[in-house]
């Protein structure tokens, strides 16, 4: 696809081979990710491996927010930015990053967001922030829930060495926001979509 540079395609194919070999990765629901057009993937967050895993879900370039500290090392920051990452300040509202996210979606690209805000210390789903639903509503793109299992065992929090573990990904049905018309209460629509996202992600977590 035109969206993917050759080098990105080759790295993705290599990563697929590695993750199948080391982690026996299983992915359910690939068909729920559109092959074109903007979309938000809302995923739980267990490990630094999660962005790589999400990059394997669709034959499209994946864009995602990453904490600003990861860009302090010039070479590493340059590398992950080429892979689709852009920095975010987590300690306060980052309007520049917010506008960047909206712009990518309006251009028909895929954006990954972690509604929990940071890596979870438990396997259970943490509290979700409304910002993910707000971005999806503002741009009128599908919001797709994703649940990852096993990355916390493959690369636990605070560890640097990768371990052998099975990884499984479940991709839920896209959640559509209702068309907004003049005078509509956008705050109420954001809350409605946020509640749908919470319910969908919890259902994916609890599925055996």
ZATIKE-185636 format. One line per 5 residues: number of its first residue (from 1); their letters; for each residue x, y, z of N, C-alpha, C, O. Coordinates in nm, 4 decimals, m for minus. Layout:
BEGIN
NUM> a> X Y Z X Y Z X Y Z X Y Z ~ ...
END
This chain:
BEGIN
1> xxxxx> 0.0840 m0.1196 0.0000 0.0000 0.0000 0.0000 0.0875 0.1246 0.0000 0.1976 0.1227 0.0552 ~ 0.0396 0.2340 m0.0618 0.1176 0.3556 m0.0730 0.1532 0.4147 0.0626 0.2541 0.4836 0.0773 ~ 0.0704 0.3872 0.1594 0.0877 0.4430 0.2929 0.2144 0.3921 0.3601 0.2669 0.4575 0.4503 ~ 0.2644 0.2763 0.3178 0.3782 0.2132 0.3849 0.5053 0.2240 0.3020 0.5094 0.1742 0.1895 ~ 0.6102 0.2888 0.3557 0.7391 0.2896 0.2861 0.7956 0.1474 0.2830 0.7601 0.0649 0.3672
6> xxxxx> 0.8821 0.1189 0.1879 0.9381 m0.0156 0.1746 1.0111 m0.0584 0.2999 0.9968 m0.1724 0.3439 ~ 1.0900 0.0319 0.3587 1.1672 m0.0045 0.4778 1.0746 m0.0387 0.5955 1.1055 m0.1265 0.6761 ~ 0.9605 0.0318 0.6043 0.8645 0.0039 0.7115 0.8011 m0.1338 0.6892 0.7838 m0.2112 0.7834 ~ 0.7674 m0.1628 0.5652 0.7087 m0.2924 0.5302 0.8046 m0.4066 0.5659 0.7634 m0.5078 0.6226 ~ 0.9335 m0.3889 0.5318 1.0320 m0.4943 0.5586 1.0522 m0.5138 0.7087 1.0627 m0.6273 0.7553
11> xxxxx> 1.0577 m0.4039 0.7850 1.0716 m0.4154 0.9302 0.9505 m0.4852 0.9918 0.9637 m0.5657 1.0840 ~ 0.8329 m0.4529 0.9392 0.7112 m0.5158 0.9899 0.7112 m0.6658 0.9624 0.6751 m0.7448 1.0496 ~ 0.7515 m0.7052 0.8420 0.7569 m0.8478 0.8086 0.8575 m0.9214 0.8969 0.8329 m1.0344 0.9391 ~ 0.9712 m0.8567 0.9245 1.0718 m0.9167 1.0130 1.0166 m0.9316 1.1535 1.0372 m1.0344 1.2181 ~ 0.9457 m0.8286 1.2018 0.8880 m0.8340 1.3358 0.7832 m0.9448 1.3466 0.7728 m1.0109 1.4499
16> xxxxx> 0.7060 m0.9647 1.2405 0.6058 m1.0718 1.2413 0.6737 m1.2076 1.2586 0.6278 m1.2909 1.3367 ~ 0.7813 m1.2292 1.1866 0.8556 m1.3563 1.1967 0.9093 m1.3750 1.3385 0.8979 m1.4833 1.3960 ~ 0.9675 m1.2695 1.3942 1.0263 m1.2772 1.5289 0.9190 m1.3047 1.6334 0.9368 m1.3903 1.7201 ~ 0.8077 m1.2326 1.6254 0.7043 m1.2479 1.7277 0.6321 m1.3819 1.7165 0.5863 m1.4359 1.8171 ~ 0.6218 m1.4353 1.5962 0.5643 m1.5690 1.5821 0.6585 m1.6736 1.6406 0.6147 m1.7686 1.7055
21> xxxxx> 0.7883 m1.6550 1.6170 0.8860 m1.7524 1.6643 0.9072 m1.7481 1.8148 0.9118 m1.8526 1.8798 ~ 0.9200 m1.6287 1.8706 0.9504 m1.6147 2.0130 0.8270 m1.6197 2.1021 0.8314 m1.6745 2.2123 ~ 0.7169 m1.5623 2.0542 0.6015 m1.5437 2.1414 0.4748 m1.6136 2.0939 0.3699 m1.6010 2.1571 ~ 0.4831 m1.6876 1.9828 0.3667 m1.7588 1.9299 0.2448 m1.6660 1.9256 0.1358 m1.7044 1.9682 ~ 0.2631 m1.5461 1.8750 0.1588 m1.4436 1.8797 0.0332 m1.4851 1.8036 0.0409 m1.5352 1.6914
26> xxxxx> m0.0830 m1.4634 1.8665 m0.2124 m1.4926 1.8061 m0.2924 m1.3634 1.8011 m0.2958 m1.2886 1.8988 ~ m0.3566 m1.3366 1.6883 m0.4327 m1.2130 1.6709 m0.5741 m1.2467 1.6258 m0.5936 m1.3131 1.5240 ~ m0.6727 m1.2006 1.7023 m0.8138 m1.2215 1.6688 m0.8766 m1.0887 1.6272 m0.8546 m0.9863 1.6920 ~ m0.9540 m1.0905 1.5199 m1.0313 m0.9731 1.4813 m0.9607 m0.8750 1.3906 m0.9949 m0.7568 1.3894 ~ m0.8623 m0.9214 1.3140 m0.7926 m0.8311 1.2203 m0.8901 m0.7593 1.1268 m0.8674 m0.6451 1.0869
31> xxxxx> m0.9982 m0.8283 1.0929 m1.0935 m0.7723 0.9967 m1.1627 m0.6462 1.0494 m1.2265 m0.5743 0.9725 ~ m1.1508 m0.6193 1.1775 m1.2155 m0.5017 1.2360 m1.1359 m0.3726 1.2142 m1.1861 m0.2637 1.2422 ~ m1.0132 m0.3841 1.1649 m0.9328 m0.2653 1.1365 m0.9469 m0.2311 0.9885 m0.9148 m0.3143 0.9036 ~ m0.9937 m0.1117 0.9555 m1.0141 m0.0756 0.8143 m0.8813 m0.0668 0.7392 m0.7788 m0.0303 0.7968 ~ m0.8840 m0.1004 0.6116 m0.7635 m0.0955 0.5289 m0.7371 0.0441 0.4739 m0.6314 0.0702 0.4164
36> xxxxx> m0.8328 0.1326 0.4918 m0.8109 0.2714 0.4524 m0.8994 0.3619 0.5375 m0.9976 0.3167 0.5963 ~ m0.8638 0.4890 0.5435 m0.9406 0.5841 0.6221 m0.8920 0.5934 0.7648 m0.8263 0.5022 0.8149 ~ m0.9241 0.7038 0.8306 m0.8802 0.7264 0.9675 m0.9482 0.6330 1.0662 m1.0628 0.5925 1.0468 ~ m0.8760 0.5996 1.1723 m0.9305 0.5150 1.2789 m0.8441 0.5319 1.4029 m0.7236 0.5556 1.3935 ~ m0.9073 0.5195 1.5194 m0.8349 0.5208 1.6467 m0.8364 0.3798 1.7035 m0.9428 0.3195 1.7182
41> xxxxx> m0.7189 0.3272 1.7352 m0.7086 0.1998 1.8063 m0.6868 0.2322 1.9530 m0.5873 0.2954 1.9886 ~ m0.7784 0.1898 2.0379 m0.7684 0.2139 2.1824 m0.7259 0.0841 2.2502 m0.8021 m0.0126 2.2541 ~ m0.6040 0.0826 2.3033 m0.5480 m0.0415 2.3570 m0.5117 m0.0282 2.5044 m0.4786 0.0800 2.5529 ~ m0.5188 m0.1427 2.5749 m0.4597 m0.1457 2.7086 m0.3082 m0.1390 2.6928 m0.2566 m0.1536 2.5820 ~ m0.2371 m0.1171 2.8023 m0.0925 m0.0961 2.7930 m0.0240 m0.1698 2.9074 m0.0391 m0.1333 3.0240
46> xxxxx> 0.0515 m0.2737 2.8728 0.1185 m0.3571 2.9726 0.2706 m0.3492 2.9669 0.3379 m0.3722 3.0673 ~ 0.3252 m0.3167 2.8493 0.4692 m0.3305 2.8289 0.5160 m0.2395 2.7161 0.4365 m0.1941 2.6338 ~ 0.6474 m0.2136 2.7141 0.7050 m0.1363 2.6040 0.6958 m0.2122 2.4714 0.7205 m0.1544 2.3656 ~ 0.6606 m0.3407 2.4760 0.6433 m0.4180 2.3530 0.5108 m0.3873 2.2837 0.4941 m0.4185 2.1658 ~ 0.4176 m0.3271 2.3549 0.2830 m0.3073 2.3007 0.2791 m0.2307 2.1680 0.2086 m0.2737 2.0767
51> xxxxx> 0.3523 m0.1182 2.1531 0.3479 m0.0484 2.0239 0.3952 m0.1354 1.9068 0.3429 m0.1251 1.7958 ~ 0.4948 m0.2210 1.9329 0.5426 m0.3104 1.8274 0.4340 m0.4108 1.7909 0.4080 m0.4357 1.6732 ~ 0.3709 m0.4682 1.8931 0.2637 m0.5650 1.8706 0.1505 m0.5019 1.7899 0.0995 m0.5633 1.6962 ~ 0.1114 m0.3805 1.8254 0.0024 m0.3135 1.7548 0.0409 m0.2868 1.6096 m0.0447 m0.2878 1.5212 ~ 0.1695 m0.2630 1.5850 0.2161 m0.2412 1.4488 0.2006 m0.3627 1.3587 0.2090 m0.3518 1.2364
56> xxxxx> 0.1779 m0.4790 1.4200 0.1618 m0.6026 1.3427 0.0156 m0.6305 1.3065 m0.0130 m0.7250 1.2330 ~ m0.0762 m0.5495 1.3572 m0.2177 m0.5809 1.3435 m0.2758 m0.5524 1.2060 m0.3745 m0.6145 1.1667 ~ m0.2163 m0.4595 1.1323 m0.2723 m0.4225 1.0016 m0.1601 m0.3818 0.9074 m0.0579 m0.3294 0.9517 ~ m0.1780 m0.4055 0.7769 m0.0757 m0.3681 0.6776 m0.0794 m0.2189 0.6478 m0.0864 m0.1781 0.5319 ~ m0.0746 m0.1382 0.7527 m0.0752 0.0074 0.7416 0.0247 0.0640 0.8419 0.0566 m0.0005 0.9418
61> xxxxx> 0.0731 0.1830 0.8152 0.1629 0.2468 0.9107 0.0819 0.2934 1.0305 m0.0225 0.3569 1.0154 ~ 0.1309 0.2613 1.1501 0.0618 0.2939 1.2735 0.1290 0.4151 1.3380 0.2514 0.4196 1.3497 ~ 0.0498 0.5121 1.3793 0.1004 0.6308 1.4481 0.0597 0.6235 1.5947 m0.0502 0.5781 1.6267 ~ 0.1473 0.6678 1.6829 0.1145 0.6604 1.8248 0.1877 0.7673 1.9045 0.2947 0.8145 1.8660 ~ 0.1268 0.8039 2.0166 0.1893 0.8974 2.1085 0.2879 0.8228 2.1975 0.2633 0.7089 2.2369
66> xxxxx> 0.3987 0.8872 2.2286 0.4979 0.8293 2.3193 0.5433 0.9377 2.4164 0.5515 1.0550 2.3801 ~ 0.5721 0.8985 2.5382 0.6102 0.9990 2.6372 0.7349 1.0749 2.5921 0.8258 1.0179 2.5318 ~ 0.7370 1.2025 2.6221 0.8405 1.2930 2.5736 0.9808 1.2457 2.6106 1.0754 1.2696 2.5355 ~ 0.9958 1.1787 2.7255 1.1278 1.1363 2.7723 1.1975 1.0404 2.6753 1.3203 1.0346 2.6704 ~ 1.1177 0.9649 2.5979 1.1772 0.8694 2.5041 1.2501 0.9390 2.3894 1.3314 0.8771 2.3208
71> xxxxx> 1.2213 1.0670 2.3684 1.2824 1.1410 2.2586 1.4066 1.2187 2.3029 1.4681 1.2887 2.2224 ~ 1.4432 1.2064 2.4305 1.5601 1.2786 2.4804 1.6898 1.2230 2.4230 1.7880 1.2954 2.4067 ~ 1.6890 1.0930 2.3924 1.8013 1.0340 2.3196 1.7761 1.0575 2.1710 1.6799 1.0057 2.1144 ~ 1.8643 1.1370 2.1082 1.8397 1.1808 1.9708 1.8206 1.0638 1.8753 1.7249 1.0623 1.7979 ~ 1.9109 0.9650 1.8798 1.9039 0.8539 1.7844 1.7778 0.7705 1.8042 1.7090 0.7359 1.7081
76> xxxxx> 1.7483 0.7385 1.9319 1.6285 0.6585 1.9587 1.5030 0.7376 1.9236 1.4087 0.6829 1.8665 ~ 1.5018 0.8664 1.9578 1.3875 0.9504 1.9259 1.3648 0.9592 1.7763 1.2508 0.9551 1.7300 ~ 1.4736 0.9715 1.7001 1.4633 0.9775 1.5537 1.4072 0.8468 1.4987 1.3232 0.8472 1.4087 ~ 1.4548 0.7344 1.5539 1.4113 0.6026 1.5072 1.2625 0.5823 1.5307 1.1909 0.5413 1.4393 ~ 1.2145 0.6101 1.6519 1.0732 0.5836 1.6796 0.9829 0.6851 1.6089 0.8679 0.6549 1.5772
81> xxxxx> 1.0355 0.8055 1.5846 0.9549 0.9030 1.5106 0.9350 0.8576 1.3662 0.8289 0.8804 1.3080 ~ 1.0362 0.7935 1.3084 1.0223 0.7392 1.1734 0.9212 0.6241 1.1703 0.8594 0.5965 1.0675 ~ 0.9061 0.5582 1.2846 0.8105 0.4474 1.2940 0.6690 0.4957 1.3240 0.5763 0.4150 1.3319 ~ 0.6518 0.6266 1.3409 0.5173 0.6796 1.3605 0.4898 0.7387 1.4965 0.3766 0.7786 1.5243 ~ 0.5921 0.7458 1.5841 0.5710 0.8005 1.7183 0.5885 0.9517 1.7184 0.6670 1.0063 1.6410
86> xxxxx> 0.5146 1.0185 1.8061 0.5351 1.1606 1.8288 0.5180 1.1883 1.9781 0.4378 1.1225 2.0445 ~ 0.5925 1.2846 2.0310 0.5974 1.3040 2.1773 0.4738 1.3683 2.2366 0.4046 1.4465 2.1713 ~ 0.4475 1.3339 2.3614 0.3359 1.3922 2.4351 0.3830 1.4248 2.5769 0.4574 1.3479 2.6378 ~ 0.3392 1.5389 2.6282 0.3635 1.5753 2.7682 0.2485 1.5178 2.8501 0.1332 1.5569 2.8317 ~ 0.2792 1.4257 2.9398 0.1735 1.3588 3.0142 0.1305 1.4354 3.1384 0.0236 1.4094 3.1936
91> xxxxx> 0.2138 1.5307 3.1831 0.1841 1.5989 3.3078 0.0811 1.7112 3.2928 0.0302 1.7624 3.3926 ~ 0.0500 1.7500 3.1676 m0.0477 1.8560 3.1463 m0.1093 1.8422 3.0071 m0.0625 1.7637 2.9247 ~ m0.2148 1.9195 2.9825 m0.2788 1.9170 2.8515 m0.1797 1.9654 2.7463 m0.1246 2.0749 2.7573 ~ m0.1577 1.8839 2.6455 m0.0618 1.9159 2.5393 m0.1392 1.9474 2.4118 m0.1734 1.8574 2.3351 ~ m0.1664 2.0755 2.3899 m0.2485 2.1158 2.2753 m0.1804 2.0850 2.1420 m0.2465 2.0495 2.0444
96> xxxxx> m0.0475 2.0990 2.1386 0.0250 2.0710 2.0150 0.0085 1.9246 1.9748 m0.0157 1.8939 1.8581 ~ 0.0217 1.8361 2.0710 0.0055 1.6932 2.0440 m0.1388 1.6615 2.0064 m0.1640 1.5790 1.9186 ~ m0.2333 1.7273 2.0731 m0.3750 1.7066 2.0431 m0.4048 1.7447 1.8977 m0.4742 1.6720 1.8266 ~ m0.3519 1.8588 1.8551 m0.3735 1.9013 1.7154 m0.3054 1.8062 1.6177 m0.3573 1.7809 1.5090 ~ m0.1889 1.7533 1.6565 m0.1186 1.6557 1.5722 m0.2043 1.5295 1.5546 m0.2156 1.4765 1.4440
101> xxxxx> m0.2643 1.4821 1.6641 m0.3489 1.3633 1.6597 m0.4694 1.3853 1.5688 m0.5022 1.2999 1.4865 ~ m0.5348 1.4995 1.5839 m0.6510 1.5294 1.5002 m0.6112 1.5372 1.3534 m0.6835 1.4885 1.2665 ~ m0.4960 1.5985 1.3256 m0.4497 1.6122 1.1881 m0.4246 1.4788 1.1207 m0.4619 1.4594 1.0050 ~ m0.3618 1.3869 1.1920 m0.3338 1.2541 1.1362 m0.4629 1.1813 1.0991 m0.4719 1.1194 0.9931 ~ m0.5619 1.1891 1.1866 m0.6885 1.1200 1.1611 m0.7637 1.1829 1.0449 m0.8244 1.1124 0.9643
106> xxxxx> m0.7598 1.3140 1.0363 m0.8265 1.3819 0.9251 m0.7590 1.3516 0.7920 m0.8209 1.3626 0.6862 ~ m0.6298 1.3127 0.7979 m0.5575 1.2724 0.6769 m0.5856 1.1268 0.6404 m0.5338 1.0763 0.5409 ~ m0.6684 1.0589 0.7219 m0.7041 0.9205 0.6917 m0.6060 0.8191 0.7456 m0.5947 0.7094 0.6909 ~ m0.5338 0.8536 0.8531 m0.4334 0.7629 0.9078 m0.4834 0.6944 1.0344 m0.5870 0.7308 1.0902 ~ m0.4075 0.5948 1.0783 m0.4419 0.5221 1.2006 m0.3622 0.5784 1.3169 m0.2421 0.6031 1.3056
111> xxxxx> m0.4307 0.5984 1.4290 m0.3667 0.6484 1.5501 m0.3948 0.5523 1.6647 m0.5091 0.5122 1.6866 ~ m0.2898 0.5157 1.7378 m0.3038 0.4302 1.8555 m0.3017 0.5177 1.9803 m0.2147 0.6035 1.9955 ~ m0.3975 0.4954 2.0688 m0.4008 0.5654 2.1966 m0.4151 0.4629 2.3089 m0.4810 0.3601 2.2932 ~ m0.3523 0.4928 2.4214 m0.3627 0.4073 2.5399 m0.4478 0.4816 2.6428 m0.3952 0.5651 2.7163 ~ m0.5787 0.4530 2.6497 m0.6695 0.5291 2.7364 m0.6341 0.5244 2.8842 m0.6758 0.6121 2.9598
116> xxxxx> m0.5572 0.4231 2.9276 m0.5176 0.4166 3.0686 m0.4132 0.5238 3.1022 m0.3924 0.5569 3.2189 ~ m0.3476 0.5777 2.9981 m0.2526 0.6855 3.0190 m0.1105 0.6422 3.0438 m0.0177 0.7190 3.0183 ~ m0.0902 0.5203 3.0932 0.0433 0.4689 3.1195 0.0346 0.3176 3.1276 m0.0741 0.2603 3.1197 ~ 0.1500 0.2528 3.1435 0.1484 0.1069 3.1544 0.0798 0.0642 3.2835 0.1041 0.1204 3.3903 ~ m0.0058 m0.0358 3.2713 m0.0778 m0.0870 3.3874 0.0120 m0.1768 3.4710 0.0955 m0.2498 3.4176
121> xxxxx> m0.0055 m0.1712 3.6012 0.0703 m0.2587 3.6907 m0.0014 m0.3915 3.7139 0.0527 m0.4820 3.7775 ~ m0.1228 m0.4022 3.6621 m0.2007 m0.5243 3.6784 m0.2525 m0.5693 3.5427 m0.2567 m0.4912 3.4475 ~ m0.2919 m0.6960 3.5348 m0.3462 m0.7485 3.4099 m0.4864 m0.6949 3.3849 m0.5311 m0.6887 3.2704 ~ m0.5563 m0.6559 3.4918 m0.6908 m0.6030 3.4748 m0.6850 m0.4651 3.4118 m0.5860 m0.3934 3.4262 ~ m0.7909 m0.4286 3.3422 m0.7979 m0.2990 3.2771 m0.8110 m0.1882 3.3809 m0.8955 m0.1956 3.4701
126> xxxxx> m0.7270 m0.0856 3.3687 m0.7326 0.0263 3.4606 m0.8390 0.1269 3.4200 m0.9140 0.1042 3.3251 ~ m0.8453 0.2378 3.4918 m0.9400 0.3439 3.4613 m0.9032 0.4101 3.3287 m0.7861 0.4385 3.3036 ~ m1.0027 0.4344 3.2443 m0.9790 0.4926 3.1127 m1.0070 0.6433 3.1151 m1.1013 0.6893 3.1795 ~ m0.9240 0.7182 3.0442 m0.9450 0.8619 3.0309 m1.0351 0.8916 2.9113 m1.0365 0.8174 2.8131 ~ m1.1097 1.0006 2.9210 m1.2069 1.0346 2.8164 m1.1426 1.0906 2.6893 m1.2089 1.1013 2.5861
131> xxxxx> m1.0144 1.1263 2.6960 m0.9492 1.1899 2.5820 m0.9550 1.1078 2.4545 m0.9667 1.1632 2.3452 ~ m0.9469 0.9769 2.4677 m0.9515 0.8896 2.3501 m1.0855 0.9007 2.2787 m1.0901 0.9147 2.1565 ~ m1.1949 0.8944 2.3551 m1.3281 0.9086 2.2958 m1.3455 1.0479 2.2365 m1.4086 1.0635 2.1320 ~ m1.2905 1.1483 2.3020 m1.3045 1.2861 2.2531 m1.2395 1.3029 2.1160 m1.2962 1.3668 2.0273 ~ m1.1221 1.2461 2.0992 m1.0517 1.2560 1.9705 m1.1300 1.1843 1.8606 m1.1411 1.2347 1.7488
136> xxxxx> m1.1839 1.0670 1.8926 m1.2617 0.9918 1.7932 m1.3879 1.0675 1.7536 m1.4237 1.0720 1.6359 ~ m1.4550 1.1267 1.8512 m1.5779 1.2018 1.8234 m1.5467 1.3260 1.7403 m1.6176 1.3569 1.6445 ~ m1.4408 1.3966 1.7772 m1.4038 1.5193 1.7063 m1.3728 1.4934 1.5583 m1.4037 1.5757 1.4720 ~ m1.3119 1.3792 1.5307 m1.2699 1.3499 1.3933 m1.3671 1.2588 1.3196 m1.3511 1.2334 1.2002 ~ m1.4695 1.2089 1.3924 m1.5729 1.1233 1.3316 m1.5144 0.9970 1.2685 m1.5568 0.9549 1.1609
141> xxxxx> m1.4166 0.9371 1.3366 m1.3567 0.8129 1.2858 m1.3962 0.6963 1.3761 m1.4333 0.7182 1.4914 ~ m1.3890 0.5725 1.3260 m1.4186 0.4562 1.4097 m1.3192 0.4460 1.5260 m1.2002 0.4736 1.5112 ~ m1.3712 0.4059 1.6402 m1.2897 0.3821 1.7597 m1.2875 0.2317 1.7834 m1.3915 0.1706 1.8085 ~ m1.1695 0.1725 1.7755 m1.1580 0.0264 1.7766 m1.0857 m0.0214 1.9031 m0.9682 0.0102 1.9221 ~ m1.1540 m0.0971 1.9897 m1.0921 m0.1466 2.1124 m0.9955 m0.2622 2.0855 m1.0229 m0.3502 2.0039
146> xxxxx> m0.8834 m0.2601 2.1551 m0.7809 m0.3644 2.1405 m0.7346 m0.4065 2.2798 m0.7076 m0.3224 2.3656 ~ m0.7259 m0.5367 2.3007 m0.6732 m0.5892 2.4273 m0.5540 m0.6798 2.3980 m0.5627 m0.7718 2.3166 ~ m0.4429 m0.6524 2.4656 m0.3201 m0.7307 2.4497 m0.2966 m0.8109 2.5765 m0.3158 m0.7609 2.6873 ~ m0.2552 m0.9347 2.5597 m0.2208 m1.0216 2.6727 m0.0819 m1.0818 2.6509 m0.0485 m1.1218 2.5394 ~ m0.0015 m1.0881 2.7567 0.1253 m1.1596 2.7513 0.2488 m1.0723 2.7383 0.3588 m1.1176 2.7698
151> xxxxx> 0.2340 m0.9483 2.6926 0.3534 m0.8637 2.6767 0.4152 m0.8287 2.8118 0.5353 m0.8029 2.8207 ~ 0.3325 m0.8280 2.9175 0.3850 m0.8001 3.0512 0.4738 m0.9137 3.1010 0.5589 m0.8933 3.1877 ~ 0.4539 m1.0326 3.0463 0.5407 m1.1455 3.0810 0.6638 m1.1495 2.9915 0.7725 m1.1867 3.0356 ~ 0.6459 m1.1108 2.8654 0.7578 m1.1103 2.7713 0.8598 m1.0015 2.8047 0.9805 m1.0226 2.7925 ~ 0.8104 m0.8856 2.8468 0.8986 m0.7767 2.8889 0.8318 m0.7056 3.0064 0.7620 m0.6059 2.9879
156> xxxxx> 0.8541 m0.7582 3.1290 0.7878 m0.7017 3.2469 0.8312 m0.5580 3.2744 0.9386 m0.5149 3.2324 ~ 0.7482 m0.4868 3.3435 0.7769 m0.3500 3.3846 0.9066 m0.3469 3.4661 0.9234 m0.4262 3.5588 ~ 0.9971 m0.2567 3.4322 1.1222 m0.2431 3.5056 1.2326 m0.3378 3.4620 1.3440 m0.3297 3.5138 ~ 1.2044 m0.4282 3.3674 1.3036 m0.5235 3.3191 1.3539 m0.4830 3.1811 1.2845 m0.4134 3.1070 ~ 1.4745 m0.5267 3.1470 1.5331 m0.4930 3.0172 1.5504 m0.6138 2.9265 1.5679 m0.5992 2.8055
161> xxxxx> 1.5455 m0.7343 2.9852 1.5646 m0.8556 2.9062 1.4303 m0.9175 2.8694 1.3413 m0.9307 2.9534 ~ 1.4174 m0.9547 2.7439 1.2947 m1.0172 2.6945 1.2899 m1.1643 2.7343 1.3918 m1.2334 2.7315 ~ 1.1721 m1.2115 2.7711 1.1515 m1.3509 2.8105 1.0544 m1.4176 2.7134 0.9756 m1.3506 2.6468 ~ 1.0611 m1.5485 2.7066 0.9682 m1.6231 2.6219 0.8307 m1.6248 2.6880 0.8181 m1.6599 2.8054 ~ 0.7296 m1.5877 2.6138 0.5920 m1.5870 2.6645 0.4966 m1.5811 2.5457 0.5319 m1.5308 2.4390
166> xxxxx> 0.3771 m1.6321 2.5649 0.2777 m1.6272 2.4576 0.2037 m1.4938 2.4614 0.1644 m1.4459 2.5678 ~ 0.1855 m1.4351 2.3441 0.1155 m1.3076 2.3319 m0.0123 m1.3275 2.2514 m0.0128 m1.3936 2.1475 ~ m0.1192 m1.2695 2.3012 m0.2476 m1.2785 2.2323 m0.3099 m1.1401 2.2220 m0.3044 m1.0615 2.3166 ~ m0.3693 m1.1105 2.1065 m0.4333 m0.9809 2.0834 m0.5768 m1.0035 2.0390 m0.6038 m1.0863 1.9520 ~ m0.6685 m0.9291 2.0996 m0.8086 m0.9329 2.0602 m0.8503 m0.7948 2.0125 m0.8305 m0.6956 2.0826
171> xxxxx> m0.9078 m0.7885 1.8936 m0.9514 m0.6620 1.8344 m1.1039 m0.6631 1.8270 m1.1631 m0.7512 1.7647 ~ m1.1663 m0.5653 1.8905 m1.3117 m0.5601 1.8945 m1.3723 m0.4901 1.7743 m1.3013 m0.4372 1.6888 ~ m1.5039 m0.4909 1.7693 m1.5784 m0.4245 1.6623 m1.5631 m0.2731 1.6744 m1.5578 m0.2204 1.7855 ~ m1.5560 m0.2030 1.5622 m1.5443 m0.0566 1.5661 m1.6663 0.0077 1.6329 m1.7800 m0.0345 1.6119 ~ m1.6401 0.1090 1.7123 m1.7458 0.1868 1.7759 m1.7614 0.3164 1.6971 m1.6647 0.3905 1.6798
176> xxxxx> m1.8795 0.3436 1.6504 m1.9050 0.4635 1.5716 m1.9735 0.5682 1.6587 m2.0650 0.5367 1.7347 ~ m1.9285 0.6932 1.6471 m1.9983 0.8014 1.7161 m2.1100 0.8510 1.6254 m2.1020 0.8400 1.5030 ~ m2.2135 0.9054 1.6867 m2.3257 0.9563 1.6089 m2.2867 1.0877 1.5417 m2.2079 1.1640 1.5976 ~ m2.3407 1.1156 1.4221 m2.3082 1.2416 1.3542 m2.3441 1.3612 1.4419 m2.4518 1.3657 1.5012 ~ m2.2536 1.4573 1.4493 m2.2778 1.5759 1.5304 m2.3432 1.6833 1.4444 m2.2982 1.7100 1.3330
181> xxxxx> m2.4474 1.7437 1.4951 m2.5107 1.8524 1.4230 m2.5050 1.9780 1.5109 m2.4777 1.9700 1.6306 ~ m2.5304 2.0906 1.4511 m2.5187 2.2177 1.5228 m2.6091 2.2189 1.6458 m2.7288 2.1919 1.6368 ~ m2.5504 2.2504 1.7591 m2.6266 2.2578 1.8822 m2.6227 2.1288 1.9626 m2.6702 2.1258 2.0761 ~ m2.5673 2.0225 1.9062 m2.5608 1.8954 1.9785 m2.4616 1.9058 2.0936 m2.3591 1.9729 2.0814 ~ m2.4909 1.8410 2.2032 m2.4049 1.8419 2.3205 m2.2883 1.7456 2.2975 m2.3019 1.6249 2.3176
186> xxxxx> m2.1742 1.7994 2.2555 m2.0602 1.7134 2.2238 m2.0070 1.6440 2.3485 m1.9571 1.5317 2.3405 ~ m2.0173 1.7102 2.4638 m1.9702 1.6487 2.5879 m2.0475 1.5211 2.6171 m1.9898 1.4204 2.6583 ~ m2.1789 1.5260 2.5954 m2.2622 1.4069 2.6188 m2.2269 1.2959 2.5199 m2.2258 1.1783 2.5564 ~ m2.1984 1.3325 2.3960 m2.1611 1.2319 2.2963 m2.0280 1.1670 2.3314 m2.0115 1.0461 2.3151 ~ m1.9332 1.2466 2.3797 m1.8040 1.1924 2.4226 m1.8237 1.0938 2.5370 m1.7631 0.9867 2.5382
191> xxxxx> m1.9077 1.1296 2.6325 m1.9342 1.0405 2.7454 m1.9987 0.9103 2.6995 m1.9667 0.8028 2.7501 ~ m2.0904 0.9212 2.6025 m2.1570 0.8016 2.5505 m2.0573 0.7076 2.4840 m2.0588 0.5870 2.5090 ~ m1.9703 0.7628 2.3991 m1.8704 0.6811 2.3303 m1.7689 0.6252 2.4304 m1.7250 0.5110 2.4174 ~ m1.7325 0.7049 2.5288 m1.6390 0.6593 2.6317 m1.6955 0.5392 2.7070 m1.6236 0.4427 2.7327 ~ m1.8225 0.5446 2.7419 m1.8856 0.4324 2.8125 m1.8902 0.3074 2.7258 m1.8695 0.1964 2.7748
196> xxxxx> m1.9175 0.3258 2.5959 m1.9176 0.2125 2.5039 m1.7783 0.1508 2.4941 m1.7643 0.0287 2.4871 ~ m1.6756 0.2356 2.4935 m1.5380 0.1865 2.4864 m1.5028 0.1075 2.6121 m1.4439 m0.0003 2.6037 ~ m1.5384 0.1606 2.7273 m1.5118 0.0899 2.8529 m1.5758 m0.0479 2.8543 m1.5125 m0.1470 2.8909 ~ m1.7022 m0.0528 2.8140 m1.7756 m0.1792 2.8134 m1.7132 m0.2783 2.7156 m1.6984 m0.3963 2.7475 ~ m1.6767 m0.2305 2.5965 m1.6194 m0.3181 2.4951 m1.4837 m0.3731 2.5380 m1.4560 m0.4917 2.5202
201> xxxxx> m1.3989 m0.2868 2.5946 m1.2660 m0.3320 2.6363 m1.2752 m0.4297 2.7527 m1.1999 m0.5269 2.7579 ~ m1.3664 m0.4051 2.8458 m1.3840 m0.4964 2.9589 m1.4354 m0.6326 2.9106 m1.3968 m0.7367 2.9638 ~ m1.5222 m0.6307 2.8100 m1.5729 m0.7562 2.7535 m1.4587 m0.8363 2.6892 m1.4521 m0.9584 2.7039 ~ m1.3703 m0.7677 2.6189 m1.2561 m0.8350 2.5551 m1.1603 m0.8911 2.6602 m1.1036 m0.9988 2.6418 ~ m1.1427 m0.8181 2.7698 m1.0538 m0.8638 2.8782 m1.1088 m0.9896 2.9420 m1.0340 m1.0829 2.9712
206> xxx> m1.2396 m0.9925 2.9637 m1.3021 m1.1037 3.0369 m1.3274 m1.2264 2.9505 m1.3562 m1.3342 3.0027 ~ m1.3168 m1.2107 2.8165 m1.3424 m1.3253 2.7291 m1.2393 m1.4352 2.7549 m1.1198 m1.4059 2.7604 ~ m1.2820 m1.5610 2.7708 m1.1855 m1.6699 2.7980 m1.0981 m1.7019 2.6774 m1.0129 m1.7905 2.6847
END
